[in-house]
C-alpha cells in the first residue's frame, strides 16, 4: 500500500521519540526471538561481550507507541 502522507524526516530526527520507541521494540523482539528459539543473547556489558542463556533472557514490556491512543 502506498502511503501518500508527507513525512518530515528532520522533525522525526529532532524529536527522536518515535525512533527511540522503534529501537526499544526491535530490542524486545530480538530478545523474544532468541528466547523462543533457545539461542543465547549476546550483549555488551561492563566493557565486555556477555552471553545470556535463553532461560535467563528477560523480555521487556512493550512501551506505549508515541502518538498512539492514550491509556488512562
DAUR-V653975 format. One record per backbone hydrogen bond with DSSP energy under -1.0 kcal/mol. CO is the residue of the C=O (numbers start at 0). NH is the residue of the N-H. E is the energy in kcal/mol with one decimal. If there is no record, write none. Layout:
co nh e
CO NH E
CO NH E
This chain:
co nh e
6 8 -1.2
7 11 -2.1
8 12 -2.5
9 13 -2.3
10 14 -2.4
11 15 -2.6
15 19 -2.8
16 20 -2.2
17 21 -2.2
18 22 -2.4
19 23 -2.5
20 24 -2.2
21 25 -2.1
22 26 -2.3
23 27 -2.3
24 28 -2.5
25 29 -2.2
26 30 -2.5
27 31 -2.3
28 32 -2.4
29 33 -2.4
30 34 -2.3
31 35 -2.6
32 36 -2.4
33 38 -2.4
40 51 -3.2
42 49 -3.0
44 47 -1.3
47 44 -3.1
49 42 -2.8
51 40 -2.4
52 55 -2.2
53 56 -1.0
64 67 -2.2
